[in-house]
Amino acid sequence: MDLTELARRLLEPIPANKSFGLQVTRAKNGEAEVALDAPPQLANVIGSLHSSGLIALLDAAGLAAIIATARTEKEFDGVIPLGAAAELQFLAPARGRLVARCNLREADITTVRSLLDGETDKISLKTTVDVSNSAGAVVCTGGFRWSVRRVS
């Protein structure tokens, strides 16, 4: 199921994501892409996107991939994902158009489906994200450990 529109509605209005100009470009079948054009006013001392922008990309791409495991928009109602830990590895300066990609492993999709199908009310999983520049070079990699629950 293509849940790109749902991911956009849930993630793009978040104030930090808005500040970075973050855009969800794809959220389908446990896979997601999130992009931004690195704003010069949010650069670090070497003119690269500040680490807070890279964390926002990792967060949004991971969440969009989790959202993309749902079969319908309604199935995601009441789901609350909370980041429990994050890691980030800088590989090259992050400049220009940046695209973050997250593809959940089959085991992680099964874990999320157990929550969405009502088999459990809380899960834990890790998302892994690569951030590439417009030349396709990976400039950053990292991940989030999530605690995800459903509230009534």
N, C-alpha and C positions, 0 to 999 in steps of 0.2 A: 504494500500500500504506500502511495506517495503522500507523506505527511509534511511536505515542505511548507505549506501554508500554515499549518498548526505550529510548527517549529518557529516560523517567522513571527507569528502573533505572540508566542510565549517568550521568545528570546530577544528579538530586536528592540522592544520598548524598554528593556532593563537599562537604567540610566548609564551604567558604565559601558554597556554595549553600544548605546546610542552615541556616547562621547567619542568612541572609536570609529563610528560609522560601520559597524559590523553588519554583514548581510548573510542570511542563511540562503545558500544557493541550491542545496539539495538535502533532503532527509527522506530516505526510502529504504525499506528492508534492512534496517540496522546499519545503514551507511549514511554518512553526512559530510557535507562540505560547507564551510563557512569562510567568507572572504572579507577583506577590508583593504582599503588603500591607506597605507601607513601615513597618518597625518603628520606633517612636519612639526607642528606645535606639540606633539606628544613623543618627540624623539629624545633619545638619551644623549650623552656627551659625544658620541661618535656618529650621530645622525641616524641611528637605527631605532626602530620602534622600541619604546620603553618596555621593560619586562611585564609591566601591568597589562599592556596591550596583548602581549603574547599569551599571558595567562587567560585573558578574556577570550581569545581565540580557542585555546585548549578547552576551556570550560564550555563554551557554546557548541563547539563541534562534538564534544562528548555527550552533552545533553541532547543535541539534535539527533545523534545516533540512537540514544535511548528512546527518545520520542518516536523515532522511525521504526521501532519494533511493534508499535501498536497497529492493529488492523483497522481501527476507526478512530476518529478524533475523540469520540465519547469514551472510548476505552481508557484514555489517559486522564479523564476527570478524577480529581482527588489524589493524583500522584504527586508526591513531594520529594524531589531529589535534593540531597544536601551533600556538598563536597566535604569529605572527611580528611583528605590529604591531597597534596599536589606535588608534582616534580617537574622540573624543567631543565632541559639541556640546550645551551646555546651553541650553535654550530657555525653560524656565519651572520653577518649583519642582516637585519630584517628591514628591508627597505622596499618601497613601491607597493605593488599589488601583492598581497599575501593570501594564500589559500590554505586553510586547515582542513585535513581529512581524517575522519575517524571511521573505521570499519570494525564493528563488533565481531568478535569470534562467535562461532556457532554456539559454544557453551554459554557465552554471555547473553546471547539472544534467548536461549532457553531459560536462563535465570530471570531475565526481565519478563518473559512470557509467563513464568510462574506467578509473578506479582499481578500482571495484567489479567490473567485467567482466574485470579482469586484463590490460588492454591496456598499462597502465603501473603502476609500483609507487610513484610519487610525483607529487603534483599541488600546485598553488598556486592559491588563489582568494580572493576577498574577499567577505565577507558584509556586508550593510547592514541595519541594524535601526532601527526607530522605536519609541520607548517613549511610550505614551499613558497619561493619567490616566483616572479613572472618567467624566469628562465627555467623553472622546474627544479632548482636546487633546494634541498631541504635545509632550512636555516635554523630550525628549532624542532625539537621533539620532546614529548613529555606525556604526562597523564594525570588523571584524577582518580582517586578512590572515592566511590560514591556509596552513600547510605540512602536507599530509596524506599519510601513507604507509601502506603495508600491510607488516606483518612476517609472516614465515612461522611 
